[in-house]
Each structure stands twice: as C-alpha cells, then as structure tokens.
C-alpha cells in the first residue's frame, strides 16, 4: 500500500488588542504557571507530556489526548526572544504519532493606547494526509488567542 505524498502551505496573521500592559501579555507566554493557565484545550483534552523551557534554543512540548479522540503533540523551539517585543518559534505537530506539520510563528507585542496590540503570524507546511489542514490551524490559533484574552481578563 502506497501513501500519497503531498505538501500544502498555509499562512495567516492574527491580530488582537488586549486591554492590559505588554508586560502582562508577555508574562502569559514567558512564565510557565501563567502559560499553563490558558494554553491548550482546557477540559476537552486529557493532558500528557509538558515541557517548558523559555529561552533561545529552549523547547516546549505540549501533548494531550482529546476525549475519545486523537493524541496531539506540539514541539517548539524558541529561535528568537526579545523581551516585551517578540518571540519567534519553529514548531512541529503530530496527530496519533503521524507528523502533521512544521511551522514558523512570530509573536509581536506592541504597546497601544488600549493596552497591547498582539500579532501572531504563521507559515506552515502540512504533510501527506494532513495537507488540507491549514484552515484548521488558523482556527486553532484563534481559539488559543481567545483563551489568552479570557485569561488576561
């Protein structure tokens, strides 16, 4: 049996205004206990492996099993961190052990009159049976930014 080999690319930019100072938004990414409070799928997922190493060259791992569903695994490497300004990562995703995608994501933090202007830009490459999942990645990222907004309130 031959597995079809395909690639697809997706890129998107999401912008949010959070009514809190940049330092508060930054802390939600840079401090482990804060990130644990909002990152992931909440009650819809049984948590698995978790690693948090917020430094250039450091790695984050977040794995979990959706109730009655697949195991999702996220592994990121921080490639650039400028405090209160930007975070850049490369990351890979797996579903039930199958390598789904590789992405580059930049997170930008900018002070605004309302608090913080936050911009998430991502470029992903999706492999084989996951080639059409680009829109789902954007939707998932929107959900994470909504969870971040709820946490910051």
N, C-alpha and C positions, 0 to 999 in steps of 0.2 A: 504494500500500500504506500503510495507516494503522497507526502504532504505538500500542498501547494505553497510555494514560497512567494510572498508578496511583501511589499513595503508601502506604507502610506505615511504622509506627513500632515501634521496639523499644527497651526499656531494661533495663538489668541492673546489678547491683552484684556485684563480686567482691572477696573479702577474703582476704588471705594473711598469715601470720605468717612473717617471715624472721628467722633466729637471728643477726642482725648488727645493729649500731647504725644508727640512722636516717641518719647521715652516709654510711654505706657504700651504703645503698639509694639515697639521694638522688644520690650520685655516679654511679650507674649510669644515671641519666637526664640529669644536668646536665653530664657530661664526655663529649665526643664519642668518644674512643677506647674508653671503657667501654661506651657505648651501642652502638657498632659491634660489640662483642664478643658481644652477646646478642640484639640486635634483629633481627627478620626471620625468614626461613625456613631459615637455615643452608644445608646442602648441597642442599636441594630447589629452590633458586632461583638463577638467574644474576643477580648484582647489576647494577643500572643506575645511574641518577642518584641522588646522595646529597647533601643539603644539611643542615647542622646549624647553627642559629642560636638558641641557648638564651637568650632574653631576652624580656620582654614586647614583643609586636609582631613577634618573630622568627619565622622559618618553617623548618620541617623538611620535607624531601622524601625519600622512600624509594621507589624504583622497582625492579622486578625482574621477570624472566620465569621463570615456573615451567617446569621442563624439560618439553618437549613440551606446554606449556600456555599460558595467557594471560599477558599483561603486567599486573601490578598496580602501581598508583601511589597513594601516600599523600602528601597535602599538608596540613600542620598549621600553625596559627598559635597561638602562646602568648598567651593573653589575661590570665593572672594567674599570677604566681610569687611565693610566699612561701617563702624558703629554709628547707628541712628541714620544711616544714609542708604545702604544697600546690602543685600545678601544675594549671592549667586550660587546655585547648586546644579549639579548634574544628578539625575536620579533614574533608577530602573524600577519597573513594576513587574510583578509576577502574579498570575492567577492560577491557583492549584498547581504551582510548580512550573508552569509554562511562562517563558519570558515574553512579556506582553509589549514592553516599550522602553525606550530610552529618551529622556528629555533633558533640556536645559531650561532652567527657570531663573528669572531675575525678579527680586522683590525690592521695590523702591519706597522709601519713607520720606515724605516731604512735609514740612510744617505748612499749615494753612490757617486762615483766619478762623475756620471752624474747628481746627484740631490737627488732623493728619490726613494728607492725601496719600493713599497707598496704591501702588501699581504693581500688578503681577503680570509678567509677560513670559510666555512659554512657547517653546518649539519642541515638538515631539515627533518621534519616528515610531510607528506601530508595525509589529511583525506578524506575518503569516495570517493565522485565523483571526487576529485582532486588528487587522488592517483598517477596519471601518470604525474603530473606537474613539477617534479624535473628538467628535462631539460629546461623547460621554465624559472624556477627560475634562473638557471645559465645564460641563455641568457639575462634575465632582469638585472642581476647583471653586466654582461659585458657591457650592454648599459649604466648603471649608471657610471661605471668606464670610459667609453669613454666620457660621458658628463662631468665628473670631469676633464679629460685630456683637453677637449676643453675649459673648464672654466679656467684652470690653464695657458693656453697659453695666 
